[in-house]
Amino acid sequence: MGASATLFFLVKAMWIKLKLIFSGGKKSCANDKSYKDYVIYCEDKRYWNVFKPVLDEFEARKTDVTYYVANNQDPVFNEKYKFIHPEVIGEGNRAYAKLNLLSAGFVLTTTPGIQVYQWKRSRNVKHYSHIFHSPGDPTMYRLFGIDYFDSILCTGDYQFKDIRIMEEQRNLPAKELITVGCTYLDVFKKKLEEIPEEKNHKFTVLVSPSWGKSALLSLYGEKLLNPLAATGWKIIIRPHPQSKISEAEMLKSLEEKYKDFQNIEWDFNRDNFYSLKKADLMITDFSGIIWDYTFLCDKPVMYANADIDLMPYDAYNMDHEIWQFETVRKIGIKIEETDFPIIKEVIQNASDNPKLAALRKKAREEAWMHIGESGKLTVDYMVKTVENNR
């Protein structure tokens, strides 16, 4: 299917080039019948909440947008949009065959690595823009992840510094950097406010790690979960979505071990805000969920002493500690493997003091700017860019 799709779009591209040659090359891409002003590419339905505020804003403005998705299970098909036009383009090479020959004024995506992996810039696209799917550091993408975009839509101004450093290191032209806020946090904030408080609430600890060899469950597993289960508190374990794919056997083994513990609950839901709402404290590693919990719930976070190998990431080339590691040390409560056997006592003794609360507030102000305005600001920038490029 991928090969057939690639061949189809290659033939189509050749036909367009021939028409341009015979017309003297005067035909602009905006006059091409396949041209679209605005295209949004969502590689997986888990990024729905990133794009929903943007789509809602376009719908409110009665402006047409093409929304490329991987399959017909995407939540966009549950909406009653009139101006948002979803189109299934598949995954992997099948999707890239379509994207590589796109004709558009503005392409917005969360997917990094354009011009690095299979997805290449189309000569008939005027502007490519990357929007962050969470607060954190732009250097925590795999190498060269955002190098070849024309603009980056940031959650906070603090992200500018390291992007400029990478551009200077690699002799890249300066990208447009625009702070629009965080779209999915705007969505989650509303949803959390709508969830009623639990009746007969029991003290709850949320274990929510990243994935991979350096992550909490892979690194420690039963060493951490056994003493947590023994506390008698409600323990919610929410593995990273990628763990279901890359660490299926490990998760299956842990689920089997704790299946008879009434106080252990596994959360594999697409959205994390239900567990965030219930938790009185979260234990994590270097997962981005730390920002969701800190910014939305303003409650204590413990982070385990899990190291991450930065070599595959842009952060490896930074000569300073990146923002998110520095900030986690300030707002979080560090625990070591030696603390696990007495985890109940450690948690009971952990105090949420005014200093920690003030540091959480500062981090939120830095990393989540323009709260509630992200959809509008994103669309403002997209429309302005297309109009300026006409």
LUMDOVEX-878529 format. One record per atom (N, C-alpha, C): residue in three letters; x, y, z. Coordinates in steps of 0.02 Angstrom, whole numbers, plus 32768, in hexadecimal, padded with zeros to 4 digits. Example, Ala and Ser with C-alpha at 12.3 -4.5 7.8 and 13.67 -1.06 7.14 Angstrom:
BEGIN
ALA82947EE48186ALA82677F1F8186ALA82947F5B8186SER82827F908162SER82AC7FCB8165SER82858002818A
//
This chain:
BEGIN
MET80297FC48000MET800080008000MET802B803F8000GLY8061803C8029GLY808E8076802CGLY80B080827FE9ALA80C6804B7FC9ALA80E880517F88ALA80B7806C7F53SER807A80537F54SER804880697F23SER803880B37F2CALA803080C87F6CALA8022810E7F7BALA805B813B7F64THR809981247F72THR80D4814A7F5ETHR80D681537F12LEU80CA811C7EEDLEU80CB811E7EA4LEU8095814E7E8APHE8059814B7EA9PHE802281767E92PHE803581BF7E99PHE804F81D27ED3PHE805F82187EDEPHE809C822F7EB7LEU80CA82017EA8LEU810382137E7ELEU80EC82227E37VAL80BF81F97E1DVAL80A382057DDAVAL807D82477DD9LYS805782537E0FLYS803182917E14LYS806082CD7E14ALA809782C77E3AALA80C782FE7E3DALA80E7830B7DF9MET80F882D57DD4MET811582DC7D92MET80E483007D63TRP80A482EF7D69TRP8071830E7D3FTRP806C83597D4EILE8070836C7D8DILE806E83B27DA1ILE80AB83D77D85LYS80E583B77D8ALYS812383D67D6FLYS811F83E07D24LEU810383AF7D00LEU80FC83B57CB7LEU80CE83EF7CA5LYS809783F57CCBLYS8069842C7CBELYS808A84707CCALEU80B484737CFDLEU80D884B27D0BLEU810984C37CD3ILE812A848E7CB9ILE815A849A7C83ILE813784B57C45PHE80FF84957C33PHE80DC84A97BF6PHE80B784EB7BFESER80AB85007C3DSER808A85407C48SER80BD85777C54GLY80FD85677C4AGLY813185997C52GLY814585A37C9AGLY812F85767CC6GLY8141857B7D0DGLY812185B47D31LYS80EB85D17D14LYS80CB860B7D33LYS809685F97D66LYS808385BC7D67LYS804C85A87D94LYS806785A17DDBSER804A85C57E0ASER805F85C27E50SER803E85867E71CYS805C85707EA9CYS804085367ECCCYS7FFB85467EE6ALA7FEC85867EF3ALA7FA985987F0CALA7F7485907ED7ASN7F87858C7E97ASN7F5785807E61ASN7F4F85377E50ASP7F77850D7E6FASP7F7284C57E67ASP7F3184AE7E87LYS7F0D84827E64LYS7ECC846B7E7DLYS7ED284477EC0SER7F0C842A7ECDSER7F1584057F0CSER7F2C84337F45TYR7F3784737F37TYR7F5084A17F69TYR7F1D84AD7FA1LYS7F3684B07FDELYS7F0C84BF8018LYS7F3084F58041ASP7F0A85258059ASP7F28855A8082ASP7F44853D80C3TYR7F1B851480E6TYR7F2E84FC8128TYR7F2884B0812CVAL7F5F84918140VAL7F608448814AVAL7F7B843B8190ILE7F59841081B5ILE7F7283F981F6ILE7F7C83AE81F2TYR7FB783978203TYR7FC5834F8202TYR7FCA83358249CYS7F9E8306825ACYS7F9D82E6829CCYS7FAD829D8293GLU7FE9828882A7GLU800182458299GLU7FDF820F82C3ASP7FC1822382FBASP7FA281F28328ASP7F698213834ELYS7F3581EE835DLYS7EFB820B837ELYS7F0B822483C4ARG7F43820F83E1ARG7F5482278424ARG7F6582718424TYR7F70828E83E9TYR7F7E82D583E5TYR7F4082FF83D7TRP7F0682E083DCTRP7EC7830383CFTRP7EC1834283FAASN7ED0833D843AASN7EC883768467ASN7EF983AF8458VAL7F2F83A08434VAL7F5D83D4841FVAL7F3C840083E9PHE7F1883E083BDPHE7EFD84048383PHE7EB5841C838BLYS7E91840183BBLYS7E4A841383C2LYS7E3F845E83CAPRO7E64848183F6PRO7E5984CA83FBPRO7E6684EF83BAVAL7E9584D68392VAL7EA584F58352VAL7E6C84E98320LEU7E5484AB831ELEU7E1D849B82F1LEU7DDD84C18305ASP7DD084C58346ASP7D9584EA835DASP7D9885338348GLU7DD48550834BGLU7DDC85978338GLU7DD185A082EDPHE7DEC857482C4PHE7DE08577827CPHE7D95856F826DGLU7D758541828FGLU7D2D85378285GLU7D0685768297ALA7D18859582CEALA7CF685D382E3ALA7D00860A82B0ARG7D39860A828EARG7D47863E825BARG7D2D862B8216LYS7D0E85EF8212LYS7CF285D781D3LYS7D2885D4819CTHR7D6185B981B0THR7D9A85B38182THR7DAA856A8176ASP7DB085578137ASP7DBD85118125ASP7E0384FA8138VAL7E0784BE8155VAL7E4684A08168VAL7E4484568155THR7E7A843D8138THR7E8083F5812CTHR7EA583D68167TYR7E8783A28183TYR7EA3838281BFTYR7EB5833A81AETYR7EF5832C81A4TYR7F0C82E98193TYR7F1582BF81D2VAL7EF8828381D1VAL7EFC8255820AVAL7F10821081F2ALA7F2381E68222ALA7F3D81A38211ALA7F05817281FFASN7ECC81768221ASN7E9781458215ASN7E5381638228ASN7E1E813D8219ASN7DDB81578225ASN7DC48151826EGLN7DF3813E829BGLN7DE3813C82E2GLN7DF5817E8304ASP7E0D81AE82DEASP7E2081EE82FCASP7DE382128318PRO7DEA82328352PRO7DB182558371PRO7D92828C8347VAL7DB682A58314VAL7D9B82DA82EBVAL7D5A82C582C9PHE7D52828482BDPHE7D16826C829BPHE7CD9826C82C8ASN7CE282788308ASN7CAA827E8336ASN7C9082C6833BGLU7CB582F4831DGLU7CA1833A831EGLU7C72834A82E4LYS7C50838182EALYS7C21839682B6LYS7C3B83D58293TYR7C7983D28280TYR7C98840B825FTYR7C7D84138218LYS7C7784518202LYS7C65846081BDLYS7CA084778194PHE7CD1849581B6PHE7D0A84B28193PHE7D4B848C819DILE7D48845981C8ILE7D82842E81D2ILE7D7783EF81A9HIS7DA583DF817DHIS7D9D83A8814EHIS7DD08371815DPRO7DBC833F8184PRO7DEB83088195PRO7DF682DA8159GLU7E3382C18153GLU7E438292811EGLU7E74825F8139VAL7E6582208130VAL7E9081E98147VAL7EC881DF8114ILE7F0681E4812AILE7F3F81D980FDILE7F6C81A08114GLY7F57817C8148GLY7F7D8142815EGLY7FB88155818AGLU7FE581268192GLU801F812F81BDGLU805F81228196GLY8097813581B3GLY80D881258197GLY80E1813C8150ASN80FE81118126ASN810F812380E1ASN80D2813680B7ARG809A811880C7ARG805E812980A1ARG804B817380AEALA8050818880EDALA804181CE80FDALA807581FD80DFTYR80B581E980E3TYR80EA821580CATYR80E7821D807EALA80CF81E9805BALA80C881EF8013ALA809882278001LYS8065822F802ALYS80348265801FLYS805382A88033LEU807182AA806ELEU808B82E8808ALEU80C683048061ASN80EE82D88046ASN812A82EE8022ASN811B83137FE1LEU80DD830C7FC8LEU80CA832D7F8ALEU8090835C7F94LEU808A83747FD1LEU805383A07FE4LEU805B83E57FC4SER802284057FB7SER8022844A7F9FSER7FF784727FD1ALA8018849D7FF8ALA7FF384C0802DALA801685018040GLY7FEF852D8060GLY800B856B8078GLY802B856480BCPHE800E853A80E7PHE80268533812CPHE801884EC8143VAL804B84CA815CVAL804384878178VAL8057848981C2LEU802A847381EDLEU803684728235LEU8037842A824DTHR806784198278THR806C83D58291THR809183D282D4THR8086839C82F8THR80AF838D8333THR80E9835E8321THR80E7834282E6THR8118830F82D2THR815C832E82C3PRO8190831A82E7PRO81D3833582DAPRO81F6830E82A2GLY823183248290GLY825B82FE8263GLY824F83098219ILE822C833E8207ILE8222834C81C0ILE82668359819FGLN826F833D8164GLN82AC8343813DGLN82E6831B815BVAL82D782F58190VAL830982CB81B1VAL82FA828181A3TYR82BB827081ABTYR82A6822A819FTYR82808226815DGLN824B81FE815BGLN822881F4811BGLN820082318105TRP81EA825A8134TRP81C282948122TRP81F082CC810ALYS81E682DF80CBLYS820F831480ADLYS81E4835280A0ARG8205838B809FARG81E383C9808FARG81CD83C88045SER818F83DB8039SER817783E07FF4SER818884267FDAARG819E84297F9CARG81AF846A7F7EARG817184957F74ASN813584757F78ASN80F7849A7F6FASN80D484AC7FB0VAL80F884A67FE7VAL80DF84BE8028VAL810684FC803ALYS80E38532804BLYS810485718058LYS811F8577809FHIS80FE855480CFHIS8113855D8115HIS8103851F813DTYR813685068160TYR812E84CD818ETYR813784E681D6SER810984D38201SER810C84E98246SER810384AE8276HIS812C84AE82AAHIS8128847A82DEHIS810A8497831DILE80D984748339ILE80BB84898378ILE80CC845583AEPHE80E3846C83E7PHE80F6843E841CPHE80B8841D843AHIS80BD83DC8447HIS808483B88464HIS808783B784B0SER80B983D784CDSER80BC83DE8516SER80EF84138527PRO80EB842F8564PRO8121845B857BPRO816184318584GLY819884518588GLY81D8842E858FGLY820B844E8562ASP823F84278553ASP82768443852CASP8274842D84E3PRO8280845B84B5PRO82838449846EPRO82BE841C845ETHR82EE8418848CTHR832983EE8481THR831D83A58492MET82E1839584ABMET82D3834F84BDMET82B383278485TYR82B983408448TYR82A98318840ETYR82E782F283F8ARG82DC82BE83D1ARG8315829C83B2ARG833A82CE8386LEU837A82C1837ALEU83A682EF8356LEU8386830C8317PHE838B834D8310PHE8375837382D6PHE8328837582CFGLY830483658305GLY82BB835E8301GLY8296839B82E8ILE82AD83D782FAILE8288841382E6ILE82B1844182B9ASP82E9842982A0ASP83188454827AASP82FA8471823BTYR82CE844C8218TYR82BB846181D5TYR8274847A81CFPHE825984938207PHE821984B58205PHE8226850081FAASP81F2852281DFASP81F8856A81D6ASP81E785908215SER81BD8571823FSER81AB8592827ESER819E855E82B3ILE81A4857382F2ILE81968548832BILE8164856D8358LEU812D854D8368LEU80FB856A8395LEU8109855083DBCYS811D857D8406CYS8137856C8448CYS81028573847FTHR810C855084B6THR80DF855684EFTHR80F5858F851CGLY813685A28519GLY815085D98542GLY818E85F68523ASP819D86348533ASP81D786568516ASP821986348527TYR821C8610855FTYR825A85F08574TYR827585BF8541GLN824A85A68514GLN825F857584E2GLN8288859484AAPHE828685D784A4PHE82AA85F8846EPHE82F585ED8473LYS830F85F284AFLYS835885F484B9LYS837B85B7849AASP8364857B84AAASP838785408491ASP837C85348447ILE8343854B842DILE8338854683E4ILE836B857183BFARG837685AD83D9ARG83A785DA83BAARG83EE85BD83BFILE83FC859C83F7ILE843F857D83FEILE8448854683CAMET8415851D83C0MET841A84E7838EMET842385038348GLU83FF85398338GLU8406855882F6GLU844D857182EBGLU8469858F831EGLU84AE85A98319GLU84E0856F8313GLN84D6853A833AGLN850385018337GLN850484E182F1ARG84CA84E182D0ARG84C384BC8291ARG84C084EB8254ASN84CD852B8261ASN84CD855C822AASN848B855A8204LEU845385598228LEU84118558820BLEU83F3859E820APRO83C885AD81D9PRO83A685EE81DAPRO837785F28216ALA836E862E8230ALA83448637826BALA82FA8629825ALYS82DC85FF8282LYS829485F1827ALYS826C8627829DGLU822C862E8289GLU81FF865982ADGLU81E9863482EDLEU81F086548326LEU81DD86378366LEU81A486608383ILE816C863F838EILE8130866183A5ILE8115863C83E2THR810986608418THR80EC86408453THR80A08644844FVAL8080860A844CVAL803786088447VAL801785E98485GLY804185CC84B2GLY802585A884EBGLY8022855E84DDCYS7FFD85398505CYS7FFA84F184FECYS7FB184DB84F1THR7FA484C584B5THR7F6084B584A1THR7F40847E84CBTYR7F65844784D4TYR7F45840F84F7TYR7F3C841D8541LEU7F688446855FLEU7F5D845885A5LEU7F1F848485ACASP7F1284AE857BASP7ED384D5857BASP7E9684A7857BVAL7E9B84718553VAL7E6384408550VAL7E5C841C8592PHE7E94840485ACPHE7E9283DD85EAPHE7E7B84078626LYS7E8C84468626LYS7E778472865DLYS7E2B84748660LYS7E0B847C8628LYS7DC1847D8626LYS7DA4843B863CLYS7DC284048624LYS7DA783C28634LYS7DAF83B2867ELEU7DE883C5869ALEU7DF383B886E1LEU7DC183DE870CGLU7DB1841A86F8GLU7D818443871EGLU7D3B8425871CGLU7D2E83FD86E9GLU7CEB83DF86E1GLU7CE3839E8707ILE7D1B837F871DILE7D18833F8740ILE7D05834C8789PRO7CD0832D87A2PRO7CBC833787E8PRO7CEF83198818GLU7CF283348853GLU7D1E83198887GLU7D0882D3889BGLU7D3882A888ABGLU7D29826488C1GLU7D0782648905LYS7CD4823B890CLYS7CB58230894DLYS7CDD81FA8972ASN7CE5820289B2ASN7D0B81D389DAASN7D5181C789BCHIS7D7281FF89ADHIS7DB481FB898EHIS7DE781D989BBLYS7E0D81AC899DLYS7E42818989C0LYS7E8581A389A6PHE7EB581AB89D4PHE7EF781C589BFPHE7F11819C8984THR7F2481C1894FTHR7F3581A18910THR7F7A81B888F7VAL7FA2818688E2VAL7FE3819488C4VAL7FE1817F887BLEU7FF581AB8850LEU7FF8819D8808LEU8040818F87F5VAL804B815487D7VAL808D814287BCVAL808981498771SER80AB817B8756SER80A3818A870FSER80E7819886EFPRO8108816386D7PRO814C816A86BCPRO814E81778671SER818981828658SER819681828611SER819F813985FBTRP81BE812D85C2TRP81C980E985ABTRP821280E18597GLY822780A38592GLY826C8094857FGLY8295807985B9LYS82D3806785ABLYS82FE804785DDLYS830C80738619SER830C80B58610SER831B80E28647SER82DD80F8866DALA82A380E18659ALA826480F78678ALA825580CE86B7LEU822780E886DELEU821880CF8720LEU820680858723LEU81D5807086FALEU81BE802A86FELEU81F37FFA86E4SER8215800B86AFSER824A7FDF8695SER82847FDA86C5LEU8297801286E2LEU82D28014870CLEU82C77FF58751TYR828C8003876ETYR82807FEE87B3TYR82477FBA87BAGLY82117FC28794GLY81DA7F928796GLY81C27F8187DBGLU81C97F4187EEGLU81AF7F28882EGLU81D17F48886BLYS820F7F5E8863LYS82327F7E889BLYS820B7FBB88B4LEU81EB7FDD8888LEU81C28017889BLEU817A800488A8LEU815E7FDA887DLEU81167FCA8882LEU81047F9F88BEASN81317F7288D3ASN81227F48890EASN81177F72894DPRO81457F9E895FPRO81397FC7899BPRO80FE7FF78993LEU80F1800F8957LEU80B6803A894CLEU807680138957ALA80747FD6893BALA80387FAC8944ALA802C7F9D898EALA80627F9689B4ALA805C7F8489FBALA80437FBE8A26THR80427FFB8A0CTHR802C80358A34THR7FE180328A43GLY7FBC800E8A19GLY7F73800E8A20GLY7F51804989FFTRP7F78807A89E9TRP7F5C80B389C5TRP7F45809D8980LYS7F1E80C78960LYS7F0B80BA891BLYS7F4780CD88EFILE7F5C809E88C6ILE7F9680A98899ILE7F7E80A48851ILE7F8480D9882CILE7F7380D987E4ILE7FB480D687BDILE7FBA80A38792ILE7FF6809D8767ILE7FE180AF8720ARG7FFE80E38706ARG7FEE80F986C2ARG802D80F68697PRO803980BF8674PRO807480BA8649PRO807080EB860FHIS80A980FD85F5HIS80AC812685B9HIS808B8100857FPRO806581228553PRO804580FF851BPRO807580D584F0GLN80B380EC84EAGLN80E380C684C2GLN80F7808584E2SER80EF807F8524SER810080418547SER80D48007852ELYS80968015851ELYS80697FE18505LYS80837FC384C4ILE80AB7FEA84A0ILE80C67FD38460ILE810C7FB6846ASER81377FDB848CSER817E7FC98490SER818F7F9D84CBGLU81647F9C84FFGLU81747F77853CGLU81387F4C8552ALA81177F2F8521ALA80D97F0A852EALA80E47ED0855FGLU811A7EAC8557GLU81277E728582GLU81337E8785CAMET81587EBD85D3MET81657ED68616MET81257EEA8639LEU80FA7F0E8615LEU80BA7F248632LEU808D7EE98642LYS808B7EB98615LYS80627E7D861FLYS80777E58865ESER80B87E538669SER80D37E3286A4SER80BF7E5686E4LEU80C47E9986E3LEU80B27EC0871ELEU80667EBE872CGLU803F7EC186F7GLU7FF67EBD8700GLU7FE37E7B871FGLU80027E458709GLU7FF37E038724GLU80077DFF876ELYS803F7E1B877FLYS80577E1787C4LYS80287E3B87F5TYR800B7E7387DFTYR7FE37E9C880DTYR7F987E968801LYS7F837E6387DCLYS7F3C7E5E87CALYS7F0F7E538806ASP7F287E37883CASP7EFF7E298876ASP7F017E6088ACPHE7F277E96889EPHE7F2B7ECD88CDPHE7EF07EFD88C0GLN7EC47F0288F2GLN7E897F2B88E9GLN7E997F7688E5ASN7ED27F898901ASN7EE37FD18901ASN7F0D7FE688C6ILE7F1B7FB78898ILE7F427FC7885CILE7F137FD08821GLU7F1A800787FEGLU7EF0801687C3GLU7F1E80298789TRP7F11800B874FTRP7F38801A8713TRP7F0F804A86E7ASP7F30807D86CEASP7F0E80AE86A4ASP7F2F80AF865FPHE7F098096862DPHE7F21809785E8PHE7EF680C485BDASN7ECF80F085DCASN7EA5811E85B6ASN7ECF814E858DARG7EB281658556ARG7ED68194852CARG7EE481D58551ASP7EB381EE8576ASP7EBB822C859BASP7ED0821E85E2ASN7EFC824985FBASN7F17823C863EASN7EF782658675PHE7EC982928663PHE7EB282C28696PHE7E8682A386CCTYR7E68826886BETYR7E40824786F2TYR7E6E8230872CSER7EA58213871ASER7ED581FD874DSER7EF68238876FLEU7F05826C8749LEU7F2382A88766LEU7EF582C5879CLYS7EB582C6878CLYS7E8482E387BBLYS7E8182BC87FCLYS7E87827A87F8LYS7E80824F8834LYS7EBE82518861ALA7EF8825C8842ALA7F3782528867ALA7F46828A8898ASP7F5E827688D3ASP7F7682A68905ASP7FC182B388FELEU7FE3828588DDLEU802B828B88D2LEU803D82608896MET806E82768870MET808382508836MET80CD823D883CILE80DC81FF8828ILE812181E88823ILE813081DD87D9THR816781FB87C0THR817781F5877ATHR81C381F38771ASP81DA81FA8733ASP822181FD8724ASP822E823C86FCPHE823B823486BBPHE8246826E8690PHE820C82788660SER81D2825A866FSER8198825E8644SER817B82A58642GLY816282B88608GLY814382FA8600GLY810383028628ILE80E782CC8642ILE80AA82D28669ILE80B582FA86A9ILE80F3830286BCILE8102832986F8ILE80E8837086F0TRP80E8838A86B3TRP80CF83CE86A7TRP808283CF86A9ASP8062839C868EASP801983988691ASP8002839B86DATYR802283718704TYR800D836B8749TYR801E83AB8771THR805A83C48766THR806F8400878ATHR8046843D8778PHE803B84488737PHE801A84848720PHE7FCE84828729LEU7FB184468723LEU7F6984408727LEU7F508434876ECYS7F76840E8795CYS7F5F83F987D7CYS7F83841C8810ASP7FBE84368804ASP7FE5845A8836ASP7FED84318876LYS800383F3886DLYS800E83C688A6LYS805683AB88A4PRO806D838D88DBPRO80B3837688DDPRO80C4833F88ABVAL810183418893VAL811A830F8864VAL815B82F28880MET816182B0887EMET81A0828F888FMET81BD8272884ETYR81FE82798847TYR821E825C880CTYR8256822E8822ALA825881F48802ALA828A81C28813ALA82CC81D287F2ASN830181B8880DASN834481C487F4ASN8351819A87B6ALA832E81AB8781ALA833681878742ALA835C81B48711ASP8394819C86F8ASP83BC81C286C8ASP83A581B38682ILE83AB81E58656ILE839A81DC8610ILE83D981E985E6ASP83E481BE85B5ASP841C81C78587ASP840981FC8554LEU842A82358557LEU8419826D852CLEU8439826984E7MET8463823784DBMET84878235849BMET845A8238845DPRO841F8217845DPRO83F7821B8420PRO83D0825D8418TYR83D48288844ATYR83AB82C4844BTYR83D48303843EASP83B383388427ASP83D58377841DASP83F38393845EALA83D583818496ALA83ED839984D7ALA8435838484E4TYR844B834F84C3TYR8490833784CDTYR84C4836C84BBASN84B28398848CASN84E183CA8474ASN84DD840C849AMET84B2840F84CDMET84AD844C84F5MET84E5844D8529ASP850384878535ASP8538848D8567ASP851E84A485AAHIS84DB849D85B4HIS84BD84AF85F4HIS8484847E8603GLU846F847D8641GLU843784528654GLU83F7846F8636ILE83D084458615ILE8395845F85F3ILE835E84708626TRP833084998610TRP82FD84B7863CTRP82D684828663GLN82C0844D8641GLN8293841E8663GLN82B783F7869APHE82F683E68690PHE831B83C286C5PHE832883F08700GLU833B842D86F1GLU8347845E8726GLU8307846B874ETHR82CF8471872ATHR82908481874ATHR827584478772VAL827C840A8759VAL826583D0877EVAL828983CC87C2ARG82CA83DA87C2ARG82EF83D98801ARG82D4840C8833LYS82BB84448819LYS82A384798845LYS825D846A8860ILE823184518835ILE81EB844A8849ILE81DA84048863GLY820683D48855GLY81F8838F8867GLY821C837988A6ILE8208834088C1ILE8227832188FBILE824B82E288E3LYS828C82E288E6LYS82B382AA88CBLYS82B1826F88FBILE82A8823388DFILE82AD81F68906ILE82DF81C788E6GLU830281A3890FGLU8335817388F8GLU8319812C88FEGLU833B80FD88DEGLU832780B788E3GLU8329809F892CTHR835680BC8953THR835B80A9899ATHR831F80C089C2ASP82F780EE89A5ASP82BA810589C8ASP827F80D789BCPHE828280AC898APHE824880848978PHE822E805889B1PRO8259803589D7PRO823E800A8A0CPRO821780308A41ILE822580708A4AILE820180988A7CILE81D880CF8A59ILE81BD80BF8A1EILE819B80F189F5ILE816081118A18LYS813C80EA8A41LYS810281068A65LYS8119813D8A94GLU814E81308AB9GLU816981628AE8GLU8183819F8AC2VAL81A481938A8AVAL81C081CA8A62VAL818881F78A4AILE815281D98A31ILE811982018A18ILE80F782268A51GLN80EF82068A89GLN80CE82268AC2GLN80F682628ADBASN8138825D8AD6ASN816382928AEFASN816E82CA8ABCALA815A82BD8A7DALA816482EF8A49ALA813383298A54SER814E83648A5BSER8123839D8A69SER811E83CA8A2CASP80E183E28A1FASP80D6841289E9ASP80DA84588A07ASN811684748A08ASN811F84B48A29ASN811484EF89F9PRO810D852B8A15PRO8102856689EBPRO8138857289B6LYS8177855E89C6LYS81AD85688996LYS81A2853D8958LEU819084FD8962LEU818184D18929LEU814784EC8901ALA811385028923ALA80D8851D8900ALA80EB855988D6ALA8116858588F0ALA812B85C088CBALA815485AE888ELEU817F857A8895LEU81A78564885CLEU817C85448826ARG8148851F883BARG81198502880AARG80F5853A87E3LYS80E2856E8807LYS80C085A787E7LYS80EE85C887B4LYS812D85D187C7LYS815D85F18799LYS816785C6875BALA816E85858763ALA81778558872AALA813B855B86FCARG8100855D8719ARG80C3856086F0ARG80C185A186C9GLU80D385D886E8GLU80D2861886C5GLU8104861A868CGLU813C85F78693GLU816F85F5865FGLU815B85C88625ALA813E858E8636ALA8135855A8604ALA80EF855885E5TRP80C085788604TRP807B857785EATRP806085BE85E8MET807485E285B5MET805F862785AEMET801D862A8587HIS7FFC8663858AHIS7FBF86708564HIS7F8A863A8572ILE7F7F862A85B0ILE7F4F85F585C3ILE7F0A860585A6GLY7EEE85D48584GLY7EAB85DB8566GLY7EA985FD8523GLU7EE38613850AGLU7EE4863984CAGLU7F0986148493SER7F2185D7849FSER7F4D85B58470SER7F2E85AB842BGLY7EEF8597842AGLY7ECE858B83E9GLY7ECB85CA83C0LYS7EB6860083DELYS7EB0864083BBLYS7EF4865983A2LEU7F26865783CELEU7F68867083BBLEU7F8886468383THR7F7C86058385THR7F9685D98350THR7F7685EA830DVAL7F3585F1830DVAL7F12860082CEVAL7F23864682B6ASP7F2A867582E4ASP7F4086B982D0ASP7F8186B682A9TYR7FB0868F82C2TYR7FF1868B82A1TYR7FEB8667825DMET7FC58632825AMET7FBE860D821CMET7F9E863981E6VAL7F6A865C81F8VAL7F47868781C7VAL7F7486C081AFLYS7F9686E081DFLYS7FC3871781CDLYS7FFA86FF819ETHR801686C481ABTHR804D86AA8183THR8035869B813CVAL7FFC867C8135VAL7FE1866B80F2VAL7FD286AB80CBGLU7FB486DC80ECGLU7FA4871A80C9GLU7FE3873F80B3ASN8017873D80DEASN8055875F80CBASN807A873D8092ASN806D86FB808AASN809086D48056ASN806A86D18014ARG803086EF8010ARG800986EA7FD2ARG802C87107F99
//
